[in-house]
């Protein structure tokens, strides 16, 4: 029997998944939401000004 340091095998690093990271995904969603809000606001303003213009005709 040999009394000496006991060697334990090093833990194996987990292999990363083959899926690529989703970079820029959150920023793209936020940008789409801001764009949709701007378009909706512009459509609302156009409809509001048209309604006011129609009321002046009477």
DSSP file (Angstrom, degrees, kcal/mol; ACC not computed):
  #  RESIDUE AA STRUCTURE BP1 BP2  ACC     N-H-->O    O-->H-N    N-H-->O    O-->H-N    TCO  KAPPA ALPHA  PHI   PSI    X-CA   Y-CA   Z-CA
    1    1 A X              0   0    0      0, 0.0     2,-0.5     0, 0.0     0, 0.0   0.000 360.0 360.0 360.0 136.3    0.0    0.0    0.0
    2    2 A X        -     0   0    0      2,-0.0     2,-0.8     0, 0.0     0, 0.0  -0.894 360.0-154.9-107.2 125.0    1.3    3.4   -1.0
    3    3 A X        +     0   0    0     -2,-0.5     2,-0.3     3,-0.0     3,-0.0  -0.869  48.1 108.3 -98.1 110.1    0.7    6.4    1.3
    4    4 A X  S    S-     0   0    0     -2,-0.8     2,-0.1     0, 0.0    -2,-0.0  -0.914  73.8 -42.4-161.6-176.0    0.8    9.5   -0.8
    5    5 A X        -     0   0    0     -2,-0.3     2,-0.5     1,-0.1     0, 0.0  -0.372  56.8-129.2 -63.8 137.7   -1.4   12.2   -2.3
    6    6 A X        -     0   0    0     -2,-0.1     2,-0.6    -3,-0.0    -1,-0.1  -0.759  16.9-144.0 -90.1 126.9   -4.6   10.9   -3.7
    7    7 A X        -     0   0    0     -2,-0.5     2,-0.4     3,-0.0    -1,-0.0  -0.807  14.4-167.9 -95.0 124.4   -5.2   12.0   -7.3
    8    8 A X        -     0   0    0     -2,-0.6     3,-0.1     3,-0.0     2,-0.1  -0.890  30.8-105.4-107.6 141.7   -8.8   12.6   -8.1
    9    9 A X        -     0   0    0     -2,-0.4     2,-0.1     1,-0.1     3,-0.1  -0.379  38.7-108.7 -65.8 141.1   -9.8   13.1  -11.7
   10   10 A X        -     0   0    0      1,-0.1    -1,-0.1    -2,-0.1     2,-0.1  -0.424  40.5 -99.9 -67.8 141.3  -10.6   16.7  -12.6
   11   11 A X        -     0   0    0     -2,-0.1     2,-0.3     1,-0.1    -1,-0.1  -0.391  40.2-114.9 -64.1 137.8  -14.3   17.4  -13.2
   12   12 A X        -     0   0    0     -2,-0.1     2,-0.2     1,-0.1    -1,-0.1  -0.532  26.0-120.1 -75.1 135.6  -15.2   17.4  -16.9
   13   13 A X        -     0   0    0     -2,-0.3     2,-0.2     1,-0.1    -1,-0.1  -0.553  32.7-110.0 -73.0 137.9  -16.3   20.7  -18.3
   14   14 A X        -     0   0    0     -2,-0.2     2,-0.3     1,-0.1    -1,-0.1  -0.465  31.7-117.4 -68.9 138.0  -19.8   20.5  -19.7
   15   15 A X        -     0   0    0     -2,-0.2    -1,-0.1     1,-0.1     3,-0.1  -0.601  32.9-113.9 -76.8 134.4  -19.8   20.8  -23.5
   16   16 A X        -     0   0    0     -2,-0.3    -1,-0.1     1,-0.1    -3,-0.0  -0.301  34.9 -99.3 -67.6 152.6  -21.7   23.9  -24.6
   17   17 A X        -     0   0    0      1,-0.1    -1,-0.1     2,-0.1    -3,-0.0  -0.299  25.6-121.0 -67.6 155.9  -24.9   23.3  -26.6
   18   18 A X  S    S+     0   0    0     -3,-0.1     2,-0.3     2,-0.1    -1,-0.1   0.499  81.1 109.7 -78.9  -1.7  -24.7   23.7  -30.3
   19   19 A X  S    S-     0   0    0      1,-0.1     2,-0.2     3,-0.0    -2,-0.1  -0.557  70.3-126.3 -75.8 136.8  -27.3   26.5  -30.2
   20   20 A X        -     0   0    0     -2,-0.3     2,-0.1     1,-0.1    -1,-0.1  -0.500  30.3 -97.7 -80.6 151.7  -25.9   29.9  -31.0
   21   21 A X        -     0   0    0     -2,-0.2     2,-1.4     1,-0.1    -1,-0.1  -0.398  30.0-123.3 -68.9 146.4  -26.5   32.8  -28.5
   22   22 A X    >   -     0   0    0     -2,-0.1     3,-0.7    -3,-0.1     2,-0.3  -0.684  38.5-177.6 -91.8  84.7  -29.4   35.1  -29.4
   23   23 A X  T 3   +     0   0    0     -2,-1.4    -3,-0.0     1,-0.2     0, 0.0  -0.653  63.9  10.0 -87.4 139.5  -27.6   38.5  -29.5
   24   24 A X  T 3> S+     0   0    0     -2,-0.3     4,-1.9     1,-0.1    -1,-0.2   0.523  88.2 121.4  77.3   5.3  -29.6   41.6  -30.1
   25   25 A X  H <> S+     0   0    0     -3,-0.7     4,-1.8     2,-0.2     5,-0.2   0.928  74.6  45.4 -68.4 -44.6  -32.9   39.9  -29.7
   26   26 A X  H  > S+     0   0    0     -4,-0.3     4,-2.1     1,-0.2    -1,-0.2   0.894 112.5  51.4 -66.7 -39.3  -34.1   42.1  -26.9
   27   27 A X  H  > S+     0   0    0      1,-0.2     4,-2.4     2,-0.2    -1,-0.2   0.895 108.2  52.3 -65.8 -38.6  -33.0   45.3  -28.6
   28   28 A X  H  X S+     0   0    0     -4,-1.9     4,-2.0     1,-0.2    -1,-0.2   0.885 109.3  49.4 -64.3 -39.2  -34.9   44.3  -31.8
   29   29 A X  H  X S+     0   0    0     -4,-1.8     4,-1.9     2,-0.2    -1,-0.2   0.900 111.6  48.4 -66.6 -40.8  -38.1   43.7  -29.9
   30   30 A X  H  X S+     0   0    0     -4,-2.1     4,-2.2     1,-0.2    -2,-0.2   0.901 110.9  50.9 -66.2 -40.2  -37.8   47.0  -28.1
   31   31 A X  H  X S+     0   0    0     -4,-2.4     4,-2.3     1,-0.2    -1,-0.2   0.888 109.2  50.8 -65.4 -38.9  -37.1   48.8  -31.4
   32   32 A X  H  X S+     0   0    0     -4,-2.0     4,-2.3     2,-0.2    -1,-0.2   0.887 109.8  50.6 -64.7 -39.4  -40.2   47.2  -33.0
   33   33 A X  H  X S+     0   0    0     -4,-1.9     4,-2.0     2,-0.2    -2,-0.2   0.904 111.0  48.1 -66.3 -41.7  -42.4   48.3  -30.1
   34   34 A X  H  X S+     0   0    0     -4,-2.2     4,-2.2     2,-0.2    -2,-0.2   0.917 112.1  49.7 -65.2 -42.6  -41.2   51.8  -30.3
   35   35 A X  H  X S+     0   0    0     -4,-2.3     4,-2.3     1,-0.2    -2,-0.2   0.906 110.3  49.8 -62.3 -42.7  -41.7   51.9  -34.1
   36   36 A X  H  X S+     0   0    0     -4,-2.3     4,-2.4     1,-0.2    -1,-0.2   0.882 110.0  51.6 -64.2 -38.0  -45.3   50.5  -33.7
   37   37 A X  H  X S+     0   0    0     -4,-2.0     4,-2.4     2,-0.2    -2,-0.2   0.905 109.7  49.3 -65.2 -41.2  -46.0   53.2  -31.1
   38   38 A X  H  X S+     0   0    0     -4,-2.2     4,-2.4     2,-0.2    -2,-0.2   0.929 112.3  47.5 -64.2 -44.9  -44.8   55.9  -33.3
   39   39 A X  H  X S+     0   0    0     -4,-2.3     4,-2.4     1,-0.2    -2,-0.2   0.919 112.6  49.1 -63.3 -43.5  -46.9   54.7  -36.3
   40   40 A X  H  X S+     0   0    0     -4,-2.4     4,-2.1     1,-0.2    -1,-0.2   0.900 111.5  49.9 -63.4 -40.5  -50.0   54.3  -34.1
   41   41 A X  H  X S+     0   0    0     -4,-2.4     4,-2.3     2,-0.2    -1,-0.2   0.901 110.5  49.2 -64.7 -41.0  -49.5   57.8  -32.7
   42   42 A X  H  X S+     0   0    0     -4,-2.4     4,-2.4     2,-0.2    -2,-0.2   0.910 110.6  50.0 -65.9 -41.4  -49.2   59.3  -36.2
   43   43 A X  H  X S+     0   0    0     -4,-2.4     4,-2.3     1,-0.2    -1,-0.2   0.893 110.5  51.3 -63.5 -38.3  -52.3   57.5  -37.4
   44   44 A X  H  X S+     0   0    0     -4,-2.1     4,-2.3     2,-0.2    -2,-0.2   0.905 110.3  48.3 -63.8 -42.2  -54.2   58.9  -34.4
   45   45 A X  H  X S+     0   0    0     -4,-2.3     4,-2.6     2,-0.2     5,-0.2   0.900 110.8  50.7 -66.0 -40.2  -53.0   62.4  -35.0
   46   46 A X  H  X S+     0   0    0     -4,-2.4     4,-2.0     1,-0.2    -2,-0.2   0.924 112.9  46.3 -63.7 -43.7  -54.0   62.2  -38.7
   47   47 A X  H  X S+     0   0    0     -4,-2.3     4,-2.0     2,-0.2    -2,-0.2   0.876 112.6  50.6 -65.8 -37.9  -57.5   60.9  -37.7
   48   48 A X  H  X S+     0   0    0     -4,-2.3     4,-2.1     2,-0.2    -2,-0.2   0.916 111.7  46.0 -67.4 -44.3  -57.9   63.6  -35.1
   49   49 A X  H  X S+     0   0    0     -4,-2.6     4,-2.1     1,-0.2    -1,-0.2   0.868 112.1  51.8 -68.7 -34.7  -57.0   66.4  -37.4
   50   50 A X  H  X S+     0   0    0     -4,-2.0     4,-2.3    -5,-0.2    -1,-0.2   0.902 108.9  50.9 -66.6 -39.5  -59.2   65.1  -40.1
   51   51 A X  H  X S+     0   0    0     -4,-2.0     4,-1.8     1,-0.2    -2,-0.2   0.914 110.7  48.5 -63.8 -42.6  -62.1   64.9  -37.7
   52   52 A X  H  X S+     0   0    0     -4,-2.1     4,-1.4     1,-0.2    -1,-0.2   0.892 110.8  51.2 -63.8 -39.1  -61.5   68.5  -36.6
   53   53 A X  H  X S+     0   0    0     -4,-2.1     4,-0.9     1,-0.2    -2,-0.2   0.895 108.9  50.8 -66.2 -40.0  -61.4   69.6  -40.2
   54   54 A X  H  < S+     0   0    0     -4,-2.3     4,-0.5     1,-0.2     3,-0.4   0.857 107.4  54.0 -64.9 -35.4  -64.7   67.8  -41.0
   55   55 A X  H >< S+     0   0    0     -4,-1.8     3,-0.8     1,-0.2    -1,-0.2   0.812 102.6  57.4 -69.2 -29.8  -66.4   69.5  -38.0
   56   56 A X  H 3< S+     0   0    0     -4,-1.4    -1,-0.2     1,-0.2    -2,-0.2   0.762  94.6  67.2 -71.2 -25.3  -65.3   73.0  -39.3
   57   57 A X  T 3<        0   0    0     -4,-0.9    -1,-0.2    -3,-0.4    -2,-0.2   0.746 360.0 360.0 -68.3 -23.4  -67.2   72.3  -42.6
   58   58 A X    <         0   0    0     -3,-0.8    -1,-0.3    -4,-0.5    -2,-0.2   0.484 360.0 360.0 -81.2 360.0  -70.6   72.4  -40.9
